[in-house]
Amino acid sequence: MPGDGQDVYIPRGISVVYDKVSDERLDTVGVDGELHFAVATDTKLVLDTLVTGADSVLTIGTEDNPVRKDVSAEIIIH
């Protein structure tokens, strides 16, 4: 996991499953690939800017695979 103030870029063709709880504040997260939040474990992502490309994928649960009721999924824009 990158640290405070760092930028993260997920390029096209790369798929990342985020399954952490972190208070580290990222500067910018750019997604041209895929960013999926885990649905069976708590997640927390703190950032200043989230940028997604036109063909990117960002999921925090789906209709067929929702975030479990006993799980917390957070994106905090600082």
Backbone as CSV, one residue per row, in Angstrom:
resi,resn,N_x,N_y,N_z,CA_x,CA_y,CA_z,C_x,C_y,C_z
1,MET,0.841,-1.188,0.000,0.000,0.000,0.000,0.880,1.242,0.000
2,PRO,0.672,2.132,-0.961,1.424,3.390,-0.974,1.151,4.219,0.287
3,GLY,2.043,5.131,0.589,1.933,5.933,1.801,1.321,7.301,1.565
4,ASP,1.264,8.081,2.649,0.688,9.426,2.624,1.228,10.255,1.465
5,GLY,0.309,10.910,0.747,0.674,11.860,-0.284,1.116,11.258,-1.605
6,GLN,1.132,9.948,-1.722,1.569,9.330,-2.972,0.429,9.235,-3.980
7,ASP,0.812,9.138,-5.239,-0.135,8.932,-6.320,-0.161,7.451,-6.678
8,VAL,-1.331,6.979,-7.107,-1.494,5.593,-7.542,-2.133,5.621,-8.921
9,TYR,-1.630,4.780,-9.820,-2.197,4.687,-11.160,-2.402,3.215,-11.499
10,ILE,-3.624,2.875,-11.914,-3.949,1.524,-12.359,-4.177,1.602,-13.867
11,PRO,-3.203,1.112,-14.655,-3.316,1.232,-16.113,-4.308,0.237,-16.709
12,ARG,-4.719,0.514,-17.915,-5.594,-0.381,-18.681,-4.968,-1.773,-18.713
13,GLY,-5.799,-2.801,-18.541,-5.320,-4.176,-18.564,-4.937,-4.720,-17.198
14,ILE,-4.935,-3.866,-16.177,-4.605,-4.289,-14.809,-5.864,-4.238,-13.961
15,SER,-6.075,-5.290,-13.159,-7.225,-5.365,-12.260,-6.712,-5.480,-10.828
16,VAL,-7.175,-4.597,-9.955,-6.750,-4.566,-8.558,-7.968,-4.788,-7.668
17,VAL,-7.824,-5.673,-6.687,-8.854,-5.849,-5.657,-8.326,-5.195,-4.388
18,TYR,-9.014,-4.165,-3.935,-8.617,-3.437,-2.725,-9.288,-4.094,-1.529
19,ASP,-8.474,-4.575,-0.574,-9.017,-5.302,0.581,-8.376,-4.856,1.891
20,LYS,-8.087,-3.567,1.997,-7.408,-3.012,3.174,-8.266,-1.960,3.859
21,VAL,-7.959,-1.731,5.129,-8.462,-0.570,5.869,-7.233,0.278,6.151
22,SER,-7.186,1.477,5.586,-6.007,2.319,5.731,-6.406,3.762,5.997
23,ASP,-5.652,4.411,6.880,-5.818,5.842,7.125,-4.765,6.654,6.381
24,GLU,-3.878,5.985,5.622,-2.911,6.689,4.782,-3.700,7.504,3.756
25,ARG,-3.342,8.767,3.586,-4.073,9.629,2.644,-3.302,9.716,1.333
26,LEU,-3.869,9.134,0.300,-3.251,9.207,-1.019,-3.601,10.535,-1.670
27,ASP,-2.728,10.996,-2.550,-3.010,12.245,-3.250,-4.018,11.978,-4.368
28,THR,-3.607,11.260,-5.384,-4.485,10.974,-6.522,-4.480,9.489,-6.822
29,VAL,-5.661,8.937,-7.059,-5.796,7.576,-7.555,-6.403,7.689,-8.949
30,GLY,-5.657,7.250,-9.943,-6.119,7.262,-11.325,-6.386,5.838,-11.775
31,VAL,-7.540,5.621,-12.386,-7.928,4.275,-12.803,-8.279,4.281,-14.295
32,ASP,-7.466,3.599,-15.082,-7.801,3.313,-16.472,-8.089,1.823,-16.630
33,GLY,-7.673,1.030,-15.648,-7.940,-0.406,-15.614,-9.168,-0.690,-14.766
34,GLU,-9.004,-1.588,-13.787,-10.118,-1.972,-12.926,-9.715,-1.886,-11.458
35,LEU,-10.601,-1.281,-10.653,-10.432,-1.227,-9.205,-11.704,-1.772,-8.575
36,HIS,-11.553,-2.879,-7.860,-12.682,-3.549,-7.223,-12.453,-3.573,-5.715
37,PHE,-13.451,-3.169,-4.957,-13.366,-3.250,-3.506,-13.844,-4.625,-3.065
38,ALA,-13.120,-5.227,-2.121,-13.513,-6.529,-1.581,-14.900,-6.409,-0.956
39,VAL,-15.681,-7.464,-1.054,-17.057,-7.428,-0.541,-17.227,-8.237,0.737
40,ALA,-16.185,-8.977,1.144,-16.309,-9.842,2.319,-15.429,-9.392,3.479
41,THR,-14.748,-8.255,3.321,-13.890,-7.729,4.383,-14.007,-6.207,4.394
42,ASP,-13.816,-5.591,5.555,-13.872,-4.131,5.664,-12.814,-3.491,4.773
43,THR,-13.176,-2.356,4.160,-12.235,-1.591,3.354,-12.398,-0.104,3.650
44,LYS,-11.277,0.605,3.563,-11.294,2.065,3.735,-10.139,2.633,2.926
45,LEU,-10.464,3.563,2.026,-9.476,4.223,1.184,-9.670,5.726,1.351
46,VAL,-8.601,6.422,1.761,-8.642,7.868,1.967,-7.798,8.506,0.865
47,LEU,-8.376,9.480,0.157,-7.648,10.114,-0.937,-8.131,11.530,-1.148
48,ASP,-7.337,12.278,-1.919,-7.725,13.645,-2.258,-8.492,13.685,-3.578
49,THR,-8.057,12.894,-4.565,-8.654,12.940,-5.898,-8.766,11.533,-6.466
50,LEU,-9.933,11.207,-7.019,-10.149,9.942,-7.704,-10.529,10.256,-9.145
51,VAL,-9.739,9.728,-10.097,-9.979,9.973,-11.514,-10.144,8.620,-12.198
52,THR,-11.267,8.454,-12.915,-11.490,7.210,-13.641,-11.598,7.511,-15.129
53,GLY,-11.013,6.637,-15.945,-11.064,6.799,-17.389,-12.396,6.333,-17.949
54,ALA,-12.632,6.656,-19.196,-13.910,6.333,-19.849,-14.184,4.835,-19.902
55,ASP,-13.154,4.020,-20.040,-13.339,2.573,-20.130,-12.929,1.851,-18.851
56,SER,-12.680,2.587,-17.778,-12.253,1.966,-16.524,-13.439,1.307,-15.811
57,VAL,-13.110,0.489,-14.803,-14.134,-0.174,-13.996,-13.826,0.100,-12.530
58,LEU,-14.822,0.586,-11.804,-14.738,0.782,-10.356,-15.960,0.118,-9.757
59,THR,-15.754,-0.902,-8.916,-16.893,-1.560,-8.284,-16.716,-1.609,-6.779
60,ILE,-17.813,-1.351,-6.110,-17.903,-1.518,-4.657,-19.145,-2.371,-4.441
61,GLY,-18.989,-3.647,-4.758,-20.127,-4.564,-4.744,-20.938,-4.417,-6.021
62,THR,-21.678,-5.459,-6.331,-22.562,-5.458,-7.487,-23.904,-6.035,-7.055
63,GLU,-24.872,-5.969,-7.918,-26.183,-6.527,-7.597,-26.071,-8.025,-7.321
64,ASP,-25.264,-8.714,-8.106,-25.096,-10.158,-7.926,-24.117,-10.524,-6.824
65,ASN,-23.220,-9.597,-6.450,-22.215,-9.847,-5.423,-22.052,-8.592,-4.564
66,PRO,-23.056,-8.286,-3.723,-23.017,-7.045,-2.944,-22.024,-7.120,-1.783
67,VAL,-21.677,-5.947,-1.250,-20.889,-5.884,-0.024,-21.732,-6.514,1.089
68,ARG,-21.122,-7.423,1.836,-21.871,-8.101,2.902,-22.400,-7.095,3.922
69,LYS,-23.522,-7.429,4.528,-24.163,-6.522,5.489,-23.302,-6.245,6.710
70,ASP,-22.409,-7.170,7.081,-21.565,-6.999,8.261,-20.209,-6.382,7.909
71,VAL,-20.083,-5.847,6.694,-18.812,-5.298,6.197,-19.000,-3.824,5.866
72,SER,-17.941,-3.037,6.120,-17.940,-1.609,5.802,-17.021,-1.363,4.618
73,ALA,-17.502,-0.631,3.616,-16.693,-0.251,2.449,-16.714,1.269,2.350
74,GLU,-15.541,1.904,2.493,-15.486,3.359,2.517,-14.469,3.907,1.528
75,ILE,-14.851,4.977,0.832,-13.930,5.838,0.121,-14.117,7.211,0.737
76,ILE,-13.062,7.748,1.308,-13.136,9.059,1.960,-12.342,10.050,1.125
77,ILE,-13.059,11.043,0.559,-12.413,12.116,-0.187,-12.042,13.185,0.832
78,HIS,-10.749,13.396,1.001,-10.249,14.291,2.061,-10.237,15.710,1.569
